[in-house]
Amino acid sequence: MSSPKEVLVIDLNKSAEYQKLLDGQPQTCGMRCGRVYLKPGQTCGRHNTGEHEETLVFLSGRGELLVGEEDHFAVGQGKISYIPPNTVHDVKNTGNKPLIYIYCVAPVEAG
């Protein structure tokens, strides 16, 4: 694995759309992240990050983190969540304002 060569500072945009922030190598050692903007009632889509762990940092709005088939967690401004590798999940905006969050996904090395 190669090491990144520089420090990056990226401005978050204010637009009502997805913003890619980091795209893995060569920017990072493997971490990817982006800014997600969900309108009321919208979801990011059920997915699994495989052998990667994920952190969600909620900047505004409120919603629900759906994990597996049955688990539901309230999320929103001022909250952070951790999602272990191989975990099916989705995020839904349950509020009446945009739900905006940053996700960070990083590979997990076998230990």
DABELMO-V950841 format. One record per helix or strand. SS is the DSSP state (2 for helix, 1 for strand). FROM is the first residue (numbers start at 1). TO is the last residue. Records with the same first field share a line. If there is no record, write none. Layout:
SS: FROM-TO, FROM-TO
//
This chain:
1: 19-23, 32-38, 43-43, 47-48, 52-60, 62-67, 71-76, 80-83, 88-93, 99-107
//
